[in-house]
Amino acid sequence: MTDNILLWCKSVAAISPTRWFNLVQSVPLELLTARPAPNEWSALECLQHVTDVEAVSFPVRIKAILAGQPFPAFNPADRPPRAAPTVVLAGEFNELRQQTLALINQLTETDLEKQGLHAEYGWVTMSQLLHHIAAHDLNHLVQAERAIMQPFIKGSGPFSVNYTDHLPKISS
């Protein structure tokens, strides 16, 4: 299989804002704010995280790699406290994502092997970053949907055995 990361990343990155809009416009707020377990994020907290990453991480990393420069790690725990997330974040995420997509749309095949020094992971290529961007989007959409699933799983009685891989990981 040929790695078409430019096409793949663009397709995932472009559809993510729509998927977030669909979630926040269709799902009741009670489900969007419900945490699946005490130390896990609700769907809106996932949206807050991807919005934060879009604001301070992905575009910075793309530009740094293009320039061959180092860039900092991103730790959600290091972010300043914010008000409880709301559905308006979907619009903010969309605006920020359009800026990131403009950067991605300028990339060429020759840019894929360019490198930048990540403060935590060491040297990374643009190709690796693009894989990460798409995986990050999909991961947090799945995480948000899994959070929304919890009341349905709990209420499904004997059918709940079909959803064991979507139950929160309870640490002991």
Sequence and secondary structure as in RCSB ss.txt:
>XXXX:A:sequence
MTDNILLWCKSVAAISPTRWFNLVQSVPLELLTARPAPNEWSALECLQHVTDVEAVSFPVRIKAILAGQPFPAFN
PADRPPRAAPTVVLAGEFNELRQQTLALINQLTETDLEKQGLHAEYGWVTMSQLLHHIAAHDLNHLVQAERAIMQ
PFIKGSGPFSVNYTDHLPKISS
>XXXX:A:secstr
    HHHHHHHHHHHHHHHHHHHHHHS HHHHT  SSTTS  HHHHHHHHHHHHHHTHHHHHHHHHHT  B    
GGGS       TTHHHHHHHHHHHHHHHHHH  GGGGG EEEETTTEEEEHHHHHHHHHHHHHHHHHHHHHHHHH
HHHHTTGGGGGGGGGGS     
